[in-house]
Amino acid sequence: MPHQPLPPWRPEALSARLPALRRRAALVRETRAFWEARGCMEVETPCLVPVPGMEVHLHGFASRFEAHLGRGEGMDLWLRTSPELAIKRLLVGGVGSVFELARVWRNGEVSPRHAPEFTMLEVYLAGEGLEGLMDAVEGYLRAVLPPIVAHAGVETDLSLPFERVTVAEAFARVGVDVLASVDAATAEGNGAVLAASARAAGLAVPAGLGWEDLFFHLMLEHVEPHLGRRRGTFLTHWPAPQAALARRDPRDPRAALRFEVFAAGLELGNAFDELRDPAEQRARFIRDVAEREALHGPGWGVDEDFLAALDHGLPAVSGIAMGFDRLAMLAAGVPDLEGVRWLGGWPFRDG
């Protein structure tokens, strides 16, 4: 009979986790102090929203508002997958640099490093580009985490300067020219070109994969295992098909001004030099909605209110979303998210 873990409310279960939970609580205080010292204001944005986020491959939790006593109108709502679209509305309104410790929900995500409900740290620095944001994030991680962080046998010395490497450079280390497979005019990827480059480098290429699936296969199998090991890594300038809400690089439109940050072999955050062109953003949203419906069926449409705000004018800003539970895991030195969540993932458990 398989071992059944104790319910998280049992005193003996909770007491074993209290040191890590106290470290998490301290990390919250340290996070607020760090970003407030940089001139960022803490904000709180809605959790129940008409559009939870625009990421193609994320699944949402649906809800519904029911009006009582004639007050308001009923409407379908979602638990947010990210506070990004709401925070950018505030940036349009002129709030300046901000951060939020946001509770978010993503349906179906359960693993030692994923949970359907988790805390996300979002930070937006007005007037900063990716270089300035990378400087700030590197300083933040060095300020709130131990000098040496470890996960699954991988150690990173945060006292060392972080590596800054483009996706093209990281792929070139395994012999693949990833940007050769991207059309500069359409920002679309060509799976056949990418597959040919991978085969020429002697890498196995599964049959039948389109550009995006093949890109992530190569990333997970051959690139990501080398990132954020001895020292922290910023993986920058992602191919344009992976731009999401980032601006394209004016020096090479095949790439987008986006980075991810890695330490102890873990991806800790995803950042954009934020796209401010409403026409390009609308085109991306329309494409994303069509792709999501083709893959997963009906869900939610384009966030028209966000596009109206973008049309009014988003100031120059760079922003990052960081998995706060993963940061707490590294800060406390525990092997998975369960150790730094007050009631754990119960009743959501992997397997």
ABEGO torsion letter per residue (X at the ends): XBBBBBBAABAAAAAAAAAAAAAAAAAAAAAAAAAAAAGBBBBBBBABBABAEABAABBBBBBBBBBBGGBEBBBBBBBBABAAAAAAAAAAAGAEBBBBBBBBBBBGBBBAABBABBBBBBBBBBGBBAAAAAAAAAAAAAAABBABBBBGGBBBBAABBBBBBBAAAAAAAAGBBAAAABBAAAGBBBAAAAAAAAAAAGBBBBBGBBAAAAAAAAAAAAAAAABGBABBBBBBGBBAAAAEABBBBAABAABBBBBBBBBGGBBABBBBBBBABAAAAAAAAAAAAAAAAAAAEBBBBBBAAAAAAAAAEBBBBBBBBBBAAAAAAAAAGBABAAAABAAEAOABBBX
